[in-house]
Amino acid sequence: MLSVASCLGNTYCQANELDSAKYYLFLAMQLDTTDIAANSIAVGQLYLKLGNLDSARFYAAKADRKSENQYLPASRFMLLSNIEKADHNSEKAFEYLVQSDNLLDSLYDEENEINVANAERQYTHVLLVNDNERLKVRNLFFIVCFSISIILALAVWLYFQHKDKKRIQKINEQQCLLEDKEKKLNQLLRKMKENRLKEEESSPDQALASFLLEEIEKARQDVEDIKIEKIQDSTISKKIKKLISRFPNGEHALSAKDWDEIQSLIDNTFHHFPLLLEDESFKFTKTEIETCYLAFFDLKSDEEAILLEINTDSANKRRFRLRQKLGIDNSHTTLLEFLKKDHQALNTDSKNSKI
């Protein structure tokens, strides 16, 4: 109600309906007994328009009190300036006008300071928000990168786990197949032996003997092929290929540990081979033994030369001298084909077939 009466009073005053204005302004003053400065100034302006300067001065003086509205003192001085101007007192009118302007300037400066401070606070807030957003983005970037790294590492780990699982599975399958083939070979050898014993008691069956020899040879060949495949799929075989691929820029020679792994692999795969190396009739040298072991990996002479850190001609000469010592006259027979066979067992089978 107070704000309505005050608003109507000011509106009627602006419209020069002074009686109505006077009614509503005095009503507002009656309703507001705490902060009457604004209504007093409005009543003073009303009396100024009515030409009642004394009443206008009275209400201007009445407005000289504290108010929540900081602009009222300047309005009061402006009212006093207009009153003195209407009373033809130019000196006082100018004095009040200056005081009004000074108060307004002071208020404007204070507002500007407040606005600047608010702008600075707002700018600082914006900077903090932007820094916080950048920090969030950076943290999110690190989290994403870390997550991707974890996923990639997990994918690589799973890939190698799968690859290793397949390798182990293949080794197991080869081992099972090897055992089956060796079992078949042993069965054939037993049949061969039984056939020989029967032949001692009766006339020999050459057709059966030939058939058994063919089956034994085929079974032996299958066993040898599986063993060679097992060697080719071994860890040391893959390392040998890797060492060869590094030449000439990286480390490519076999270490003592590598030689131990090679020797263990070949000796455990071809049980007759260590016996061949220990044969006193051959008297193998260290370099010849190295050439024998490397032959099981079916390497070219230049690849063998890289591993042994010698030139290709030296590797070829080593192979040639070794073939001579082993008595390999057939140029189509490779060192691998000769060394993988159990010549002692072959000789025994040959003798049995002639009995």
C-alpha positions in Angstrom: 0.0 0.0 0.0 2.8 2.4 0.9 4.6 1.9 -2.4 1.3 2.3 -4.3 0.5 5.6 -2.6 4.0 6.9 -3.1 4.0 5.9 -6.8 0.5 7.5 -7.4 1.6 10.7 -5.7 4.7 11.1 -7.8 2.7 10.2 -11.0 0.0 12.8 -10.3 2.7 15.4 -9.5 4.4 14.8 -12.8 1.0 15.1 -14.5 0.4 18.4 -12.6 -2.6 17.0 -10.9 -1.4 18.5 -7.7 -4.4 18.0 -5.4 -4.4 14.2 -6.1 -0.7 14.2 -5.8 -0.9 15.9 -2.4 -3.4 13.4 -1.1 -1.4 10.3 -2.0 1.9 11.8 -0.9 0.6 12.7 2.5 -1.0 9.2 2.7 2.4 7.7 2.0 3.9 9.8 4.7 1.3 8.6 7.2 2.0 5.0 6.2 5.8 5.3 6.4 7.0 6.6 9.8 10.5 5.2 9.6 12.0 6.4 6.4 10.1 9.6 5.5 13.0 11.4 3.6 11.8 10.3 0.1 8.2 11.3 0.7 9.3 14.6 2.3 11.3 15.5 -0.8 8.4 14.6 -3.0 6.1 16.8 -0.9 8.7 19.6 -1.0 8.7 19.4 -4.8 4.9 19.5 -4.8 4.8 22.7 -2.7 7.5 24.1 -5.0 5.2 23.6 -7.9 2.4 25.2 -5.9 4.6 28.2 -5.3 4.6 27.7 -1.5 8.3 28.1 -0.9 8.2 28.1 2.9 6.4 24.8 3.0 8.8 23.5 0.3 11.8 24.5 2.6 10.1 22.9 5.6 9.8 19.6 3.9 13.3 19.9 2.4 14.6 20.4 5.9 12.5 17.5 7.1 14.2 15.3 4.5 17.6 15.9 6.1 17.9 12.5 7.8 19.5 9.1 7.2 18.0 7.0 4.5 18.7 3.7 2.8 18.6 5.6 -0.5 22.0 7.2 -1.0 20.8 9.5 -3.7 18.2 11.3 -1.5 20.8 13.8 0.0 21.7 14.9 -3.6 17.9 15.1 -4.4 17.4 17.2 -1.3 20.1 19.7 -2.3 18.7 19.8 -5.8 15.3 20.6 -4.2 16.8 23.4 -2.1 18.6 24.7 -5.2 15.3 24.9 -7.1 13.6 26.6 -4.1 16.3 29.3 -3.9 16.2 29.7 -7.6 12.5 30.3 -7.4 13.1 32.7 -4.6 15.6 34.5 -6.9 18.5 33.7 -4.5 21.0 32.7 -7.2 24.0 32.5 -4.8 22.4 29.9 -2.5 20.8 28.1 -5.5 24.3 27.7 -7.0 25.7 26.6 -3.7 23.1 23.9 -3.2 23.5 22.8 -6.9 27.3 22.4 -6.3 26.6 20.3 -3.2 24.2 18.2 -5.1 26.6 17.6 -7.9 29.5 16.8 -5.5 27.3 14.2 -3.8 26.3 12.7 -7.1 30.0 12.6 -8.3 31.0 11.0 -5.0 28.2 8.4 -5.5 29.2 7.8 -9.1 32.9 7.4 -8.1 31.9 5.0 -5.3 29.7 3.1 -7.7 32.5 3.0 -10.3 34.8 1.6 -7.7 32.3 -1.0 -6.7 31.6 -1.8 -10.3 35.4 -2.1 -11.0 35.8 -4.3 -7.9 32.8 -6.4 -9.0 34.3 -6.7 -12.5 37.7 -7.7 -11.0 36.0 -10.3 -8.8 34.0 -11.5 -11.8 37.1 -11.6 -13.9 38.9 -13.5 -11.2 36.0 -15.9 -10.9 36.0 -16.4 -14.6 39.7 -17.1 -14.6 39.3 -19.6 -11.7 36.4 -21.2 -13.5 38.5 -21.4 -16.7 41.5 -22.8 -14.8 39.2 -25.3 -13.1 37.8 -26.3 -16.5 41.3 -26.7 -18.0 42.3 -28.7 -15.0 39.3 -30.9 -15.4 40.0 -31.3 -19.1 43.7 -32.1 -18.4 42.7 -34.6 -15.7 40.2 -36.1 -18.0 42.8 -36.3 -20.8 45.2 -38.1 -18.4 42.5 -40.4 -17.3 41.6 -41.2 -20.9 45.2 -41.7 -21.8 45.8 -43.9 -18.8 42.7 -45.9 -19.5 43.7 -46.3 -23.2 47.2 -47.4 -22.0 45.7 -49.9 -19.6 43.4 -51.2 -22.4 46.3 -51.4 -24.9 48.6 -53.1 -22.3 45.8 -55.6 -21.5 45.2 -56.2 -25.2 48.9 -56.8 -25.8 49.1 -59.1 -22.8 46.0 -61.0 -23.9 47.5 -61.2 -27.5 50.8 -62.7 -26.2 48.9 -64.9 -23.8 46.8 -66.2 -26.6 49.9 -66.6 -28.8 51.8 -68.4 -26.1 48.8 -70.6 -25.4 48.6 -71.5 -29.1 52.4 -72.2 -29.1 52.1 -74.5 -26.0 49.0 -76.1 -27.6 51.0 -76.7 -30.8 53.9 -78.2 -28.8 51.6 -80.5 -26.9 49.9 -81.6 -30.1 53.4 -82.2 -31.7 54.4 -84.1 -28.6 51.2 -86.3 -28.7 51.7 -86.9 -32.4 55.4 -87.7 -31.8 54.5 -90.2 -29.1 51.9 -91.8 -31.4 54.4 -92.1 -34.2 57.1 -93.5 -31.9 54.5 -96.0 -30.5 53.7 -97.1 -34.1 57.4 -97.3 -34.9 58.0 -99.5 -31.8 55.1 -101.7 -32.8 56.5 -102.1 -36.2 59.9 -102.9 -34.8 58.4 -105.6 -32.6 56.6 -107.1 -35.6 59.9 -107.0 -37.4 61.5 -108.9 -34.6 58.6 -111.4 -34.3 58.8 -112.0 -38.1 62.6 -112.6 -37.8 62.0 -115.2 -35.1 59.3 -116.9 -37.2 61.7 -116.9 -40.2 64.3 -118.8 -38.1 61.8 -121.5 -37.5 60.3 -121.6 -41.0 60.9 -120.3 -44.5 61.3 -116.5 -44.7 58.5 -114.3 -45.9 60.3 -111.7 -48.0 57.1 -109.8 -48.9 56.2 -109.2 -45.3 59.7 -108.3 -44.4 59.9 -105.7 -47.2 56.5 -104.3 -46.1 57.5 -104.0 -42.5 60.8 -102.2 -43.5 58.8 -99.8 -45.7 56.4 -99.1 -42.8 59.3 -98.7 -40.3 61.1 -96.2 -42.7 57.9 -94.2 -43.2 57.2 -94.1 -39.4 60.8 -93.0 -38.8 60.5 -90.3 -41.4 57.3 -89.1 -39.8 58.9 -89.0 -36.3 61.9 -87.1 -37.7 59.7 -84.5 -39.5 57.7 -83.9 -36.3 60.9 -83.5 -34.3 62.3 -81.0 -36.8 59.0 -79.1 -36.7 59.2 -79.0 -32.9 62.8 -77.5 -33.2 61.6 -74.9 -35.7 58.8 -73.8 -33.4 61.1 -73.6 -30.3 61.9 -70.3 -28.5 65.6 -70.6 -29.4 64.7 -71.0 -33.1 62.8 -67.8 -33.0 65.7 -66.1 -31.3 68.1 -67.3 -33.9 65.9 -65.8 -36.6 65.7 -62.5 -34.7 69.5 -62.4 -34.3 70.0 -62.9 -38.0 67.5 -60.1 -38.8 69.6 -57.7 -36.6 72.7 -58.1 -38.8 74.7 -55.9 -39.4 73.5 -53.1 -37.0 72.6 -55.0 -33.9 73.9 -57.8 -31.7 73.7 -61.0 -33.7 76.1 -63.6 -32.2 75.0 -66.5 -30.1 75.8 -66.3 -26.4 77.0 -69.2 -24.2 73.4 -69.4 -22.8 72.0 -69.7 -26.3 74.4 -72.6 -27.1 73.4 -74.4 -23.9 69.7 -74.1 -24.9 70.5 -75.3 -28.4 72.4 -78.3 -27.1 69.7 -79.2 -24.6 66.9 -78.9 -27.2 68.7 -81.1 -29.8 70.0 -83.7 -27.4 66.5 -84.2 -25.8 64.8 -84.3 -29.2 67.2 -86.6 -31.1 68.5 -89.0 -28.4 70.9 -90.7 -30.8 72.7 -87.4 -31.6 74.9 -87.1 -28.4 76.1 -90.7 -29.1 77.2 -89.7 -32.6 79.2 -86.7 -31.2 80.9 -89.0 -28.7 81.9 -91.5 -31.3 85.7 -91.7 -31.1 86.1 -92.6 -34.7 85.0 -89.1 -35.8 86.9 -87.0 -33.2 84.7 -83.9 -33.8 86.3 -80.5 -33.1 84.5 -77.7 -31.3 83.7 -75.8 -34.6 82.4 -79.1 -36.2 80.1 -79.7 -33.2 78.7 -76.1 -33.6 78.1 -76.7 -37.3 76.3 -80.0 -36.4 74.0 -78.4 -33.9 73.2 -75.4 -36.2 72.4 -77.9 -39.0 69.1 -78.8 -37.2 67.8 -75.3 -37.8 68.2 -75.7 -41.6 70.1 -72.4 -42.0 71.7 -71.0 -45.1 75.5 -70.8 -45.1 75.4 -66.9 -44.9 72.9 -67.1 -42.0 75.2 -69.6 -40.1 78.1 -67.3 -40.8 76.3 -64.3 -39.1 75.7 -66.4 -35.9 79.3 -67.6 -35.8 80.7 -64.2 -36.8 82.7 -65.6 -39.7 82.5 -65.0 -43.4 80.4 -67.1 -45.7 83.4 -68.9 -47.3 84.6 -70.1 -43.9 81.1 -71.4 -43.1 81.0 -73.3 -46.4 84.5 -74.8 -45.7 83.4 -76.0 -42.3 80.4 -77.7 -43.8 82.4 -79.3 -46.5 85.0 -80.7 -44.1 82.3 -82.0 -41.8 80.5 -83.8 -44.7 83.8 -85.4 -45.6 84.3 -86.6 -42.0 80.8 -88.0 -41.9 81.2 -89.7 -45.3 78.3 -87.9 -47.0 79.1 -88.5 -50.7 75.7 -87.8 -52.1 75.5 -84.0 -52.9 71.7 -84.1 -52.6 71.8 -85.3 -49.0 72.0 -82.3 -46.6 73.7 -82.3 -43.2 70.2 -82.1 -41.6 69.0 -85.1 -43.4 72.0 -87.1 -42.4 72.2 -86.0 -38.7 68.6 -86.5 -37.9 68.7 -90.2 -38.8 69.6 -92.8 -36.2 72.2 -94.6 -38.4 72.8 -97.3 -35.8 69.1 -98.3 -35.7 69.0 -98.2 -39.5 72.0 -100.6 -39.7 70.2 -102.9 -37.3 67.0 -103.0 -39.3 69.1 -103.6 -42.5 70.8 -106.6 -40.9 67.5 -108.0 -39.7 66.0 -107.8 -43.1 68.8 -109.9 -44.6 68.5 -112.7 -42.1 
